[in-house]
Amino acid sequence: MINRVLKALKPYWIYIFSFFFIALNSYLVVKEFYYLALLPCILALVFMAFFRLDKLMWFIVFSTPLSINLEELEIGGIGMYVPTEPLMFGVMLLFFLKLLHEKKFDNQIIKHPITLAIFINLTWIGITSLTSEMPVVSLKFLLARIWFVVCFYFIATQLFTVKDNYKTFIWVYVISLTGVIIYAIIHLSTYNFDQKPAHWVMSPFYKDHTSYGAVLAMYFPMLFIFFNKRNTPTIRVGAMFLIAIFVAGIILSYTRAAWVSLAGALVLYFIYKYKIKFTTLLTLGVGCLIALALSWSTLVINMEKNNQQSSDKLSEHVESISNVSSDASNLERLNRWSSAWRMFQERPIFGWGPGTYMFQYAPFQMSDEQTIISTNSGNMGNAHSEYIGPLAESGLFGMLTFLILVATVFTKGSMLYHRLPQGELKTVVLLTLLGLFTYVAHGLLNNYLDTDKLSVPFWGFIAIIVAIDVYHTKESLNSETH
């Protein structure tokens, strides 16, 4: 079809169109109108959407670390990241049009337990969007969640039918993210690597150091996929170079949640590596909860005595994690969680509506819990938890459906890891689970799945696990037996 289109365009027509475009664009530039220059790029993107969807998807992934929120630009606008989210919206429309035309999608994906968990979560978000205090806000939240899932779960699983495409998915994100890391480090160096500027030196690409640190932690385990003997020496050296850059970026992000999530991922690695049984983990977990309950009073007293503030010194910065007496960041997080709990108590079933927390939590703050960074207008962000946020916005079932999704991903992923023979795919599944775990752990303290920055890897990593389970497991097992 592409060849027919190209043959239909005679060379002289191409020359004529080019001449008129250059002439018109030159005239408009003189008149200080520059937007027509974007037309070739737009036409190229439209062409890829219809004829080279895989290339368009890789372009979106590459653009994600570099995307900018319209709200941060002088022209203002709605809270949408460009160029990624408009492109995802367009791809979503094409996906549904194709679905209506062909009336089919791979049943193996549709019937997969992880897909069913996604459907349950989306359904409940849809229901609570209709009962929302702010239906327009909630429907926008739902629409964004759908285009993330369509692009980087459903379409991505089809891209990953080609086994090596997972490498492309990782590389294109990592390459542009590495540019952001270098930019942030150079920017921070002009402030002598102080801790306070580290909160915003990655702007305008990431709104703060916590979302930036979360994505660095998420991709860090994935870098080790390329650091193996099967790859060429050039790729292994490149992987070592990237690992060094990411380590520097993670340290200089001063993101305590990212550090904790990576420590948790390391523990999870040893659990998988040494095949520690679930019953053993359950016993240890119950034992830890009992010990925590028995020593809770002493623990609280010690935490209240901790006055260590966030600091440029890494040891002091780590120590400040447990400071709930004077650290404004920690105290504000507790204030947000307490507000979310009161919101849940008032509307325990349907909540206040997806995406509405930041507009509704102000009246639920208690004066004795507010901090120097609190606001009575309640316009300073979300609930700072991927679990407590849905509790306030979509009620008990909102939180449960997300927990079910996470549990299903790790249950099926773990079963897949133990089923696969030693080799590349087993390593990919392990490192993907570790990357996802960093965000699951980070989600206790922050929530970013309403942004492209974290949603692209989150749903993409899940798609990698499902694609390997559905399309490549039999091939791997057969190659092992032969």
N, C-alpha and C positions, 0 to 999 in steps of 0.2 A: 504493500500500500504506500509506503514511504517513497519507494522508487517511482511509482506512478505519479505521485504528487510532484516530485522533483523533475520528472520528465515533462510534465505539463507546463512547467515554468520555463519558457524559452529564455536563453541568455540575455537577449536584448531587453526583455521585460524586467529582469533583475537589475540591469544597468539603469533603466529608466526610473524604477522605484527607488533605487539607491541615490540617484542624482536628486530627485525631488525631496527625499527625506533629508539629505545633507543640506540642501538649500534652505528648506523650511526650518530645520533645526538651527542652522547658522543665524537665520533671521531672528528666531525666538531667543537665542542666546544673547544677541545684541540688545533685545528688549528685556533682558534679565528674566526670561522664562526658561527654566532648565529641565523641566520634567519630561519633555518629549524625548530627551536622550535616553530615558528609561525604556522606551518602546521596544528596542531590540531585545533587551533583557526579558521583558514581559512576554514577547513573542516566543523567545527561546524556552521560557518556563512552560508556556501553554503547549508548545510542541512536545516537550518532554512529558507533560502530563498525559498526552494522548498516545505518544509513540515510544517513549522511553521512561516509563514510570519509575523504574528502578533507579535511573540516574537522578530523577527529581527527588526521590526519597533520600538518596545519599547527599544531595545538595542541602536538603532540609536539615539532616543530621549535622552536616558540616557547619551550617549557619547557626545552629542552636546556641553554642557557647558565645557567639558573636551577636546574637539578636539583642535588640534594645526595646524597652517598653516605651510605647508612644507617650505615656504620661510623663516620662522624664525628658521629652524633647520640648523645645520652645513652642512648637506648633500645638502642643497639648494633645488632647484626644482621649479615647477610651483606653482602658487598661489592657492593651494587646501588644504582644511581642511581634516585632517585624524584623525580617520578612517571614518568619517561620509560621506563625499562626494563621495569617491569611492563606498561605500555601496549604497548610493542613486542612483548612476549611474547604478549599477547592478540591483537594484530593478526596476528602470525605464525601463531597457531593458526587464526584465521579464514581466513587466506590458504590454508593447507594444506587446511582443510575445503572451501573453495570449489574448490580444485584437484582434490580427490578427487571432488567432485560433478560438476564440469563436464568434468573430464579433458582440459583444454586450457589452453594459455597461448600468447601470441603467438609463433609460430615465428620471426619476424624477430628477436625479442629472444633467444630460446633459442639460435639458431644464430649469433648475433653473436660474432665472435672474442673480444671482451672478456668476454662471458658464459662462453664456453668456458674462458677463462683463470681466471675466478672459480671455476668448477666444479672445475678441476684443483687449485687452491689449497685449496678446501674439502675435497675428497676426501682430499688428503694430510694435512690437519689431522685429519680423521676417523680415518684409519689410525693416525697417531701418537698419537691420544687412546687408542686401544685398547692400544697398546704402552707407554703412559705409566707412569712411576714412580709417579704419583699420578693414577689414572684419573678420580676424581671431580672433581679440579681441572681436568683437561684437558677432560672432557665439559662442564663448566660454561663453559669458555672457548669450546669449539666451539658450544655452544648460543647464547651471546651473539653470536658472529660470525654465526651463521645469522640471528638476528633483526635484526641490523644490515643484513645483505645483503638479506633479504626485504623489510624496510620501506623502505629507502632506496636500493635498486637496483631490485628487481623491481617493487614497487608504485610506486615513484617514477617509473620509466619510463612507467608507464601514466598517472600524473598529468600527466606532461610531454607527453602526446599533445596536450593543450591548450597551445599554444605559450607563452602568457603566464604559465603556472603556474611557470615557473622564476623569475620576478620575485617571486611570492608566497613561494616557498621561500627566496629570499635575504632578502627584507624581514623576514619573521617572525623569522628567526634574528638578523639585524642589529639589529632594534629591541630585543630583550631583551638582546643582547650589549652594546649601547650603554649600557643601564642598568647592567650590570656594570662597564663601563669607568668610568663616572661615579662609581659607588660606590667602586671601587678608587682612583681619583685623589683623591677627597675624603678617603678613609681615609688614603692616603699623605701627604696635605697636613698631617695632624695630627702626622706624624713628620718634617716639614720636607723631604719628598721624598728622604729618605735611601735608599741602595741596599739595605741589609739588610732593612728592613721591606717593601720592594717584593717580596720573595720570598713573602709570605703575606697581603698586604692584600686580595687578591681572594677569600680564603677567606670563606665555605664553598663558594662556587660553583665555584672551581677549586682543586685541591689545592696548586698551586704556580705560580710565575711562568712556568715553562717551557711548561706546557700552555696557560696563558693567552696567552702570547706567540705560541705556535704557531697558535692559532685566530685571533688578531688578524691575523697575517701572511697566513693562508689566505684570510680574507675581504676583506683590504684591496684586492687587485686587482678583486674583484667590485663594489666600490663605484663604479667608473668606468663600469659598465654603464649607470648612471642619469645619468651626467654627459655627456649628448649633446644635440644640438640638437632631436632628435625629441621629447624629453620636455618637459613644461611647465616654465616658469620656476620654479614652486614646487618641483617635484621636483629640478631642477638645483641650486637653492639648498640644499635639504635634503641632497643628495648632497655638496655642498661642506662643509656643516656636519659631516656624518658623517665625511668624510675628515679634517677637522681633529681631531675627537675621537679617531679611530683613530690618527692620527700621534702625538698626545699619549700615548695608551695604549701604543703600541708602544715609544716612547722610555722612558716611565716604568715599563715592565715590566722593564727592565734584562735582557732576554732576548737574549743574544748570538746564539744560534742563529737566532732570529727575524730579527734584523738581517741576518745572513749570507744567510738564505734569500730575503729580499726583494731583496738585492743580486743574487743569482743569478737571481731572476725577472726583474729588469730587464735583465740580459744576455740571457736567453731571449727577452724581448720584442723586442729589437733583431734577434735571430737570425730570428725569424718576420717581423718588419716588413720587413727587407731581404732576405728570402728566401735566406739563406746556405745553400748546398747541403750535404747530408750528407757528401759526400766531403771538402769543405773542412773541416767540423767534425771529421771523423775524422782528417784530416791534422794539424790543430792539436792534437787530443787526444793523438795518438801523439807529436807533437813535445814537448808539455808533459810527458808521462810520461818520455820520454828525458831531458829537461832535469832533471826531478825526481830521476831515478835517478842522474844524474851529479853532482848537487849535494846529494845526500841527507846526506852526512856533515857538510857545512858547515851545512846547514839545521838538523840536529839539534843541533849545537853552539850555534847562535844561539838556538834555542828553549830550550835548557837554561840559557842565560845570561839569559833573560827572567824577571825576578822580579816583574813587574807584577801586583799583586793586583786582584781585582774592586774597582771604585771607584765613588763617586758621580759622578765626572767621566767624561763619555761617552768622551772620547779615551782615557783610561786604561783604562776598562772594555773598549773595543774591543781595545786592546793586550794585555789579559790573555787574549784568546782563545788565543794561541799559547804561553802560559805552562804548560809541562809540568814545571817544576822545583819550584814551591811553591804553585800554585793548587790548593786541595783539590778543587774541583769537577772540574777537568780531570783531576787525578791519579786521582780515584775512578772517573771514567768509563773511564780506561785500565785500572784494576783490574778493573772489571766486564767489559770486553771480553776481557781476558786470561783471566779465569775462564771466560767463555763459550767461548773457543777451547779451553781444556783440557776442558771438558765435551763439546764437539764431538769432540775427539780420542778420548775414551773411548767415545762412542756416535755415530759419524759418519752412520749410516743413518737411524735412527728418532728419535734424540735422547732427551731426558729426558721429553718430553711437553709439549704446548702449555700455556702458563700456569704452568709449574712452575719456571722459572728462579729466581725470588726465594726459593723454598723449598729449592733444591738447590745454589746456587752457593757457599755458605760454605766447604765443605771444599776448594774449588778455588782459593781465594785463597792467594797467596804472601805471607809476612810482610813481605818487603822491598817489596812493591807496595801494601800497605795504607796507608790515610791516616788522618787524625784523624777522618774521618767514616765510616770503614769499621766493619763490625760482624761479629763472629765468628758471630753467630746467623744472619746472612744474611737479615735481615728488613726491609731498607731499600729495597725496590723492585726494578725489573727491570734488564735488560741495557743500557738506555739506547741502543738502536739498533733500528730497525725491520727491520734486515737481519741483524745479528749475533745478536739474540735468537732468531729462528726457526732459525738455524744450530745453536744449543745445544738448543733445545726440540724441533725437528722434523727435525734433521739437514740434510744438504746439499740434499736435495730441498725441504725446507721453505723454505729461503732462495731456491732457484732458482724455485720456483713463485710466490713473491711478486715476484721480479724480473721473471719472465715477465709477470705481471699488469701491473706498472708499465710495462714496455716496450710491451706491447700497447696500453695506454691512450694512451700518448704517440704511438705509431706511427699508430694509427687516428685519434686526435685531430688530429695534424699533417696527415695526408692529408685529413681533413674540412675543416680550416681552409683549406688551399690550394685545395680544390675549390669551396668556397662563394664566391659573388660578394660584392663589397663590400656591406656592410649590417649590420643588427642581429645576425643569427645568426652571421656571421663574427666579429664583435666578442665575442659571448658565448662562442664556442668558444675564442677566444684568451685571454680573461680567466679562463675556467674552467681552462684548461691552466696558466696562470700561478699561479692559486690552488693547484691540485694540486701544482705544482712546489715551492711553498714548503714543503709538507708532505713531499714526497719528499726534499728537501734536508734539512729538519729531522729527518727520520727517520734520517739518518746518526748523529745525536747523541742522539735520544730516541725513545721509542715510546709511542703513546697510542691505538692502534686497538682497545685493549680497553676503551676508555671511550666513552660516548655523545658527549662533548664534541667529539671529533675524528672519530669514525666517521660521525656524521650528515653533516657536510659532505664527508668523503672519498668515501663511497659515493654521496651525493647529487650531487656534482659529476660523478662518473663517469656517473651516470644521465642527467644533462643532456646530456653529449656523445653518449651512445648514442641517446637519444631524438631529438636533432636529426639524427643520422646516419640513423636508421631512418624517422622520421615527417615530418621537415620539410625535408630536403635537396631532394627533387624539387620541392616547392612553391617553394622559394627559387630554384632553377635555372630553373623555368618562368617565374616572375615576371621574372627577369632577361632571358630570351630574348624576352619579350613587352613 
